[in-house]
């Protein structure tokens, strides 16, 4: 009888029946590709499940996986969840205090780690917290238990009936506990069920056009966005290839030649900035053609007439075919999430023949609430709700969602669950938005991030930040101004691009620290800001800036794992700089 997918692990049998292949999941470790067939994966998953049963793992057990993207991540994931245990992903970059909180809060009994570096972070925490927590490594480490031991034990205990375990797992059972770091506060364990994820990948699959057979993955699987997308690829019969790291993406794209991948806007912006730098380096006719093609792309829309399409055909042949080749030459779709995508960038990639489908959601919504897809796309929006999900805008502008994608709640926190999900089942997203044409959602800001100036005017910082980041010289930016006379901004320059700009202006480049103090550099950034904010209301316009010499990072605690700004941390770390901005502006009239 053909398998019906009601639980996430049903994907394995579904693939064996419908899309058996030699390259089902592949990963690149230390420069070498390791490839697993559909049959290989199923055999490894079942052996690992039996090995875990031997450790006493069963329904309701909590098992953590702390690893970069690789096939073993998926094998351990399926092996855990088909026993009815909860898989708890940990970001490889988590700080020690967060690891400790999660291991304790979730009462973890087994941890899978990728390598020695991660093992050295986890082991001291386990020793302090509970020495009986078992740690298994995917990479061989001397003196440390290998996951291979569990696989071997599982193969030797083939008599363990896994069907008996699978039958006990219902669609409403918890699949995973995902601890959201959020931009403030203590991590919260989001309880997502099998049904949450199954319905999410089924109904999000509208974004996949024909011809998606190979997908490259590089966003962290620890985040629900990439995890769901990988399940979606499996559901659609595509092979998944894990890039070795963000540094190797270009080489890995050339090797895999994927038909699609998922990304965050910042990575697309970096790709675009590099392309523009190459365009600027051209001369004569070639340079003219490049920027003509770009001007054509910026006017892209779905109802452009025949003359526009004729020009676009020429632009694609002369310029955009090279962009496509740089991305492997076989892209049919790119999926973007995690933050707002600049509409101009979306138009340019669409015109270049590499359509970007932007979606929206949160960990608590499994994650997709809305998504653009072919025939149902509006630039500047995050698309219509997926089937089975409702969206409405509260009187204060907050986006509310209801449907099969809403989490079961926060683990052991009924108080926080009641705050997030109201009596009518509406989840309060914390985002401010509006519905375009009655159904296409447009996100305008985070409810908690909107601030009020001393003049009583509200400012939505994300809109300003996205506009400022259109400049290739701006890498990161945070707009602030709570209870201040005017908005200001902390800006981290794109130092490579700044180096190039200094070279053209005959300014000797010394160090990042010294360059941000150079009067000509400061003047340039003042000009960028003035131009970027000119169309905003007078009260919203950024009046003063400070340039910073070091990028914000996850490791230093300024960014969440999905690269959102931890505003409170950035404000605290730069308190003296911010005070100086406003002290220097005393008497400033703006």
Secondary structure, DSSP 8 states (H G I E B T S, - for coil): -----SSTTHHHHHHHHH---S-SEEEEETTEEEEE-HHHHHHHHHHHHHHHHHTT--TT-EEEEE--SSHHHHHHHHHHHTTT-EEEEE-TT--HHHHHHHHHHTT--EEEESSHHHHHHHHHHHHHH-TT-EEEESS--TTS-BHHHHHHHHHHTTTS-HHHHHHT--TTSEEEEEEE--SSSS-EEEEEEHHHHHHHHHHHGGG--TT--EEEE-S-TTSHHHHHHHHHHHHTT-EEEE-S-GGGHHHHHHHH--SEEEE-HHHHHHHHHHHHHHHHH--HHHHHHHHHHHHHHHT--TT--HHHHHHHHHHIIIIIHHHHHHTTS---EEEE-SS---HHHHHHHHHTT--EEEEEEEGGGTEEEEE-BTTB--TTS--EE-TTEEEEE-TTSEEEEEETTS-SEETT-HHHHHHHB-TTS-EEEEEEEEEETTTEEEEEEETTT-EE-TTS-EE-HHHHHHHHTTSTTEEEEEEE-TTSSS-EEEEEE-HHHHHHHHHHTT-----HHHHTT-HHHHHHHHHHHHHHTTTS-TTTS--EEEEESS---TTTTSB-TT--B-HHHHHHHTHHHHHHHHHHTTT---
